[in-house]
Amino acid sequence: MKRLSIIIVTYNSENDIFDCLEAVFKHNDLGDELEVIVVDNASAGFETMRKNIEKIYEEKVMVVSNSKNGGYGQGNNIGIRLSSSDKLLIMNPDVRIVMPMFAKVADTLDNEDIALCGFTSMENENQRNSSFYYTHTTSAFRKVFLRKKLQTDDFQYKRMFLSGACFAMRKDIFEKIGMFDENIFLYGEENDIHFRLTKMFAEKKTVFLKELRYIHPTANERDKDKEYQHSMKSAAYFYKKNQMPMKSLYRNEMNQVIFKALALCIGHPSRIREAIERFREQKKQIKETFNEIKDSRS
């Protein structure tokens, strides 16, 4: 059995996956005890990508073709079922490993009291980005005015979940909590996993291994409006699944917009007009998104 299985889900990720794999094997400190599985979610260029990966890495990488794009979670579940290790590392294709870390991850998860671990996320070699996030139910005030905590080492398990771009978990625990919920197509998977883990295995620990770092650029991410819509649809599903009032989610989002406008003005009275314009735009976006969610549920 392998010491650690890495699962990477791709979708039209030809520009990312080769650099991702190169970094994995450059910093592989487990040798043949590391398993790497790439699951492709029906990309247009899959055959070319598969041939090139197999040409470079031969049997070192298992490349799997998903018959459909069932979302990030569904693709990961395919890889998890095929994995041979009792420890899993879930990784985005745009993540770059920058140091030997796999042995430390495997050693950490040998401790049966630890269910999940995450690492320090970097925008680049010198700049941090968010290694964890506030849960859906965290207050809007904290999400806005204490958001800088997300780029520190101050991980607070009760109100934060680790970034899903690169995290590791014991396979037996992941299977018992139901693995990825395949009804969540994209974004919000980590919050859902965090919630189920704390509910079913409150005695298990989630640890932040701050000394282990990876690069995951987010500054130039794609369509922000589309990402927000996906995130809110996932959040709405989470609230419905757990029988939480949808009005609480809507109120939290609207309060965040208000607090963001206030934060922009504090100490900068010349930016009041800009704050008002942003408030109007974001308020409109929230209403449109929630109306779309409401229509899809009716």
N, C-alpha and C positions, 0 to 999 in steps of 0.2 A: 504493500500500500504506500502511496505517495505521502510525503509529509505535509504538502500544501497544494491545493488546486486553485489556480487562477482562472476566473471566468470573465471573458470580455465579450460583450455584445456589440455587434457592429450593424450599422445601417447607412449605406453610402459613405462609409468611413475610410475609403481608400487613401485619403490624404493624411490620415492619422495612424492607422493600425500598424504600419511598418515601423514608424518611429517609436511607437508604444512597445512593440515586441523587441525592437533592438535594445531599448532601455531595460526591459525585463531581463533579457539574457546577459546584458552587460553587467548587471548587478545581481545576478543569480548566485546566492551563497548556499544553495541547497543541492546544486548539481542535478543529478538524475532523479532526485527526490522531489523535484518541482514538476507539477503537471500544469500545462497551459491549454485551455480550451477556448476557441473563438467560435461564437455562435452568430451567424449572420442572419439578420431579419429580412430576407428576400430583397437584397440590394440588386440594383440593375447590373452592376459590374462584379457580381459574386464570383463567377467562374474565373475571371482574370485574377482577382484577388486571391482566390484559393490556390491557383496554380503557382502564383508568385510566392505565397507563403510556404507552400510545400517545397518549392525549389530551394528556398533559403534555409528552411528549418527542418525539412523532411519530416520525420516522425516526432520531433520535439514539440510540435504544435498540432493539436487535434482541431480540424476545421469542420464545422457542422453547418449544414444548410437548413434553415428554418423554412418551412413551406409557406409561411406568411409573416407579415410584420404585425405580430400580436402585441407589440409594446415591449418596453425595456424589461419589465418584470417577467413576462412570459418567456422571453429569450433567455434570461438568466436561469429560470427554472429548468429549461432544457439542459443547459450546461451543468447545473447542479446535479441533476439526475444521472448524468453521464460521468460525473467526477468520481475519482477513486480514493480521494483523501477524506479524512474526517474533519478537515479544516478547510475553509473556503475563503478566498480573497476575491471580492467583486471589484472590478475596475472598469472605468470608462476608457474608450479607445484614445481619447485625447489626454489621458494622464501620462506623465513621464516619471518613471522611477529614477531617483537621482543618487541613491545610496544602497548598499546591501542592507536588506531589511527582512527578507523572507524567513530566515532562521529565527530571528527575534519574534516574528509574528507567530510562527509555529510553536516556539517555546512558550510564549504567553498563553496560547490557547490550549496547551497541554494541561493547564490548570483548569479543572472542571468547574471551579467557582466563577470563572470568567466566560461569558457568553459571546461578547462582541468587543472588538477594539478598532479604534480609528487613529488617524495620524495627522501631522501638521500639513495643511494644504498651502502651497505657495503659488502666487501668480507668476513669479519668475524666480530666479536664484536669490534675489535680494528683497523681494516684497511678498508679504503674506496675503492670503485672502481667507475666506471663512472656512474654518475646519469643522464647524458645527453650526447649528441653526436653532432658533427658538421653535418650540412646538406650536401647532396651530392654536392651541388654547391659551398660550402665553399672552399677557396683556399687551395691548397696542403701545402703551407708554414704554414698556420695557423694550419692545421690538424696535422702536424708533430711537429713544434717547440712550439706550444701553446697547445699541447694535455693535459698537466698537469692541465689546467683549467677545464677539464672535471671531475676532482676529487676534485673540490672546491665548494663553494656556489655561484660562479659567473656565474649564468645562464643568457645567452644572447639570448632572444627570437628570434631575427631576424636571427641569424645564427646557432641556436642550437635547437634540439628537445629532449624532455624528454625520458628517457629509457622506452621501452615498457614492461620490465619485471614486472613492477608494477606501474600502473597509473590509474587515475580516471577521468571520464568525464560525463558531463550532457547528458542524453540519447537523449533528443530532438535535441541537436546540432549534436550528433553523427549520428543520423538518417538522418538529413538534409544534411550532407556532404557525405552520402552514406555508412556509416559504414566502415568495413574493405573491401578493394579491394581484392576480392577472386582470382584475377589473380596473386597476390603475394603469393607464396606458403609458403615461410619462409624467414625471415630477411627483413628489410627495410620497414615494415609496419608503424613504427612510423614516419619516414621521410615523407611518403606519406600522412599520417593523418595530420601531421604538415602543409604540403604544402596546402592541401585542406582547412584546418581550417583558415589559414592566408588569403587565397584567397577569401573565401566565407564569413568569419566572422572576418574581420580585426579589428572590434571594440571590440571583445571579448578578454578576458585576459587568458593567460596560466601562472599559478603560480607554483613556486617551493617551497614546504613546507619543508624547510631544517630541521626543528625540528622533522619531522616524518621519522623514519628509518626502513629499512628492510634489511635482509641479502640475497644476491644473489651471490653465489660463481661462479666465472668465470675463475679462474686460471687453473682449470683442465678440461676445456671444451673439447669436443670431437674433431673430425677430423678438424683441422684448414683449410686445403686445401678445404675440402668439404664445410665448412662454407663460405669461401671466394667465391667459385663458386656460391653458393646460393645468397650471398649478391650482387655479380656483376650482376647476372641474374635479380634480383629484381631492381637493380639500372638501368640496361639497359631498363627494362620495364617502369620504371618511366620516364626516359628521352624520350622514344618513345611516351608514353602516353601524355606527356606535350610538345611534338614537340620541344625538345631540341636536338642539334646536338650530336650524339654519340661520335664524335671525341673529344668533350670537356670532356666527362667522361673518355675516354681513356687517354687523356693528363693529366688529374688530377691524375689518378692512377699512371702513369709513373713518374710524378713529385714527388709524395709522395715517391716512391722508391728511387729516386735520393736524396731527402732531408733526408730520413732515413739513407742512406749511409753516407752522410755528417755529420749528427748528431752523428753517431757512431764514426766518426774519430775526431771530434772536441775535442781537449784536450787529445786525445788518439791515437797518430800516430802509435802505435804498432798494432792497430786494423784495419789498412788500408786493409790488405789482407782479413780479415774477412768481412769487409764492401763490398769489391769487389765481394766476393763469394755470399753474401746475395743479392747484387744488381742483379747479374746474375740469381740467382734462382728466385727472385721475378719478374724480367723482363720476364723471360720465362713463369712463371705462369700466368702473366697478358696476355701475347700474346696468350697462349693456351686457356685461359678462354674466351677472346674476339673473338677468331676464332670459338670457340664452339658456342658462342652467335650468331655470324654472320651466321654460318651454319644453326642453328635452325630457323633463321628468313627468310632464302632464300627458 
